[in-house]
Amino acid sequence: MLAGYGFLAAFAYGTVMNMAGWPFMSSLASNISFSPDAPLPVNLARFVAYCLATSLGWDLGRALVTIVLTLTLGTPVLKALRRATRRAAFEAPVTFKDAPE
């Protein structure tokens, strides 16, 4: 489940990064660039084309590496965190000693 979330989050991160630069590339690629005069469906289609053309490989690679690392390292990391939580004694009462004068 965590690996699936990581897969989707990798693509969401790539989409947000694409949103940061897409409106500013007006003259570089006219068929996939943002057009302020175009209606919303046309701009959405252009944005999808921009994402597919420029970052699909990076996003897919990021997603696959996230899945592999989550499946291989997830269990040992969670075990270590659980052990650290048990040993940290968060429920222990806090006491203050008087400072020596």
C-alpha positions in Angstrom: 0.0 0.0 0.0 2.8 2.4 0.8 4.6 1.5 -2.4 1.4 2.3 -4.3 1.2 5.6 -2.6 4.8 6.3 -3.4 4.2 5.5 -7.1 1.3 8.0 -7.2 3.1 10.6 -5.2 6.1 10.5 -7.6 3.8 11.4 -10.5 2.1 14.0 -8.4 5.4 15.6 -7.6 6.4 15.6 -11.3 3.1 17.2 -12.2 3.5 20.0 -9.7 7.0 20.6 -10.9 5.7 20.8 -14.5 3.1 23.3 -13.4 5.9 25.6 -12.1 7.5 26.0 -15.6 4.8 25.3 -18.1 3.1 28.7 -18.2 6.4 30.5 -18.9 7.5 28.6 -22.1 5.1 30.4 -24.5 7.3 30.7 -27.5 9.4 27.6 -27.2 6.8 25.0 -28.2 3.6 26.4 -29.5 1.6 23.1 -29.6 2.2 22.3 -25.9 2.7 25.7 -24.4 0.1 27.6 -22.3 -2.2 29.8 -24.2 -4.0 32.5 -22.2 -6.7 32.8 -24.9 -7.4 29.1 -25.2 -10.3 27.5 -23.2 -9.6 25.3 -20.2 -10.0 21.9 -22.0 -7.5 23.0 -24.7 -5.0 24.1 -22.1 -5.4 20.9 -20.1 -4.8 18.9 -23.2 -1.7 20.9 -23.9 -0.5 20.4 -20.3 -0.9 16.7 -20.6 1.0 16.7 -23.9 3.7 18.8 -22.2 4.0 16.3 -19.3 4.1 13.3 -21.6 6.7 15.0 -23.9 9.0 16.4 -21.3 8.9 14.4 -18.1 7.2 11.1 -18.4 10.6 9.3 -18.4 11.8 11.1 -15.3 8.5 10.6 -13.4 8.3 6.9 -14.3 11.9 6.4 -13.2 11.2 8.2 -9.9 8.1 6.1 -9.4 9.8 2.8 -10.1 12.8 3.6 -7.8 10.3 4.6 -5.1 8.5 1.3 -5.4 11.8 -0.7 -5.3 13.2 1.2 -2.3 9.9 1.0 -0.4 9.6 -2.7 -0.9 13.2 -3.5 -0.1 13.9 -1.0 2.7 10.5 -0.4 4.1 10.3 -3.4 6.5 13.8 -2.9 8.0 13.2 0.8 8.5 9.8 0.3 10.1 11.2 -2.3 12.4 14.0 0.1 13.5 11.5 2.9 14.0 9.3 0.7 16.1 12.3 -0.5 18.2 13.4 3.1 18.7 9.9 4.1 19.8 9.8 1.4 22.4 13.2 2.2 23.7 12.6 6.0 23.8 10.2 5.8 26.8 8.0 8.6 25.7 5.6 7.8 28.6 8.2 8.2 31.3 7.4 11.0 33.7 9.5 14.1 33.5 11.2 15.1 36.7 13.4 18.1 37.4 16.2 18.0 40.0 17.2 21.0 41.9 20.3 22.7 40.6 23.3 22.6 42.9 23.9 26.0 44.5 
